[in-house]
Amino acid sequence: MSYLFDESQPIYLQLIKIFKIKIANGTWQAGQKIDSVRNLALDFDVNPNTVQRALAELEILELTYSQRTSGRFVTEDQVLIDRLKHEMAKNKTQDFVLQMQAIKISDQQIKELIEQIITELADKQKAEE
């Protein structure tokens, strides 16, 4: 699987975002062993040092931990994972609201738009079932 990285931002920062999403959405579950640096580097078609740097940052954030002979694992702290998920959702929502305000969409219109989109997505999902 090859990823298209944004050239305006360091790849390791982009990997951190991708890995955080994997933790937040449960692709990488609490306590799960993370694939080796070498395999992740192959999966993302990047230098292993870049993957190592991203994983080291996740360890500093306590989202992962290392066991000397067993490898690296996703934190088992579900509260921390839930906090990560909430923070990510809040940041995305804040960005959206600021963008809507920048084009002079009222707060009420923003709320109505969100409700409309939620309804449309639910309807689409029901139709696909």
PyMOL commands that set and color helices and strands:
alter all, ss='L'
color gray80, all
select helices_A, chain A and resi 11-24+37-44+48-60+78-102+107-128
alter helices_A, ss='H'
color red, helices_A
select strands_A, chain A and resi 64-67+71-74
alter strands_A, ss='S'
color yellow, strands_A
deselect
rebuild
show_as cartoon
